[in-house]
Amino acid sequence: MEPNIDRIKTPGGMITAMLALQFTAALLLTILVMFAAPAQAVQFRNFSTLVTLAPLPDGFFSVAGVKVKTTGRIVVKAVPGVGKEALHKVDTRVTEVTELYLLDSGSYFAISFADPGDLEQILVRFTASSLVLTAQPDLLQIHDKSGRGATRREPTAYIKKLGIEALWENTKGKGVKVAIIDDGFDLNHEDLRGVASTFGYDLESGTLDPSPRVALDTHGTEVAGIIFARHNGIGIDGIAPEADFIAIRHPDTWTSRTILSFYLAQMAGADIINCSWKSRFLLEPIADIINDLTTKGRHGKGVALVFAAGNEGGGLSDHGSEAALPEVITVGAVGGNGKPLKFSNFGREVDVYTFGQDILTTSNGAEKYSLFSGTSASAAIISGTIALFLSQAPDLNLTDLHQKIVSFFQPR
């Protein structure tokens, strides 16, 4: 932090000199910016299609119409058996190699280098390497945390309408592990205190504390309340309060961190992964890992990946986002009348619709509870209900589980 010149007791001539020096430095910086070489377009393959990362005037990039940010890092899929040491030798500018996700078909790594201006050259070098199957820039894109504001107060009427209370006669989710990948989670909330949190991690800080870090970190707590709120006579009742909670704070969209979030959920033994968000641009590494989780996870029965359809009020496009992948359970939102809400995305990719309007849930705001609308809330309802089904029948494979969910949520 620079000192405040107005508070420094120095002779007037020294102040003048300091101001002149600052002006000269600012002028030089302006000249350097004006004559600096503009960022170059970078190309890479995504699902065998060559796409262009085009520079924008503000220093960001655009790919397939989506505004993204890059950094001194790429994501690669190495051939089976290749480790960090071998990848480190591909280019002398590599400063760090980090494991992200291990697959039978190869492993994903984040490759870091000091100068972001070397992105194109390093990407070309790794793409050409016989050790590498796929190489892409590590991108930050804005994902849709699919929640909306709410106006009315209808606390948990949806639980009664859906018939969830009848399921509670047999189980409240015990023995099932549900991971939520979202922003922060307030596990000290009066309605979440005592939830069986088996693992927590913050991908931003690299610590085991997934608590909210900023004022906007409310979405994760809202999603968690729908699934996990304790039946303690306080506030609300969650759908699967006895399930085990895997809390993964992932507040941004760096490809490398998204990959790692799924790997952490897998390593923690997640049966269900709730993703109340979707990306605006689907990247091949993410689709590859989702396929691995849904086909090989849960000892071959498949991890249930639940994605919010999104709130743009439009149709999902094939391979346009994670929500459009056939392997995941994609959830749209309906109102109390059972009709799709105008904001909910739709299309053949949407597997099931459920309530998504004015749902009272936990919040880490001043009032501790808030009304929550959007396909984020709908996805949480589906994840909680899946936990009840798996608690009763843990050997259900993903196909049978999918059919059971669709049948249960058919309009009555």
Helices and strands as residue ranges (DSSP letters): G 5-7, H 12-35, E 42-46, E 49-55, E 61-63, E 66-69, E 73-78, H 84-88, E 94-103, E 106-113, G 116-118, H 119-128, E 132-137, E 140-141, E 144-145, H 157-162, H 164-167, E 177-182, E 197-202, H 219-228, E 244-249, H 255-267, E 272-275, E 277-278, H 284-296, E 304-308, G 322-324, E 329-334, E 352-355, E 359-362, E 369-372, H 375-392, H 398-408
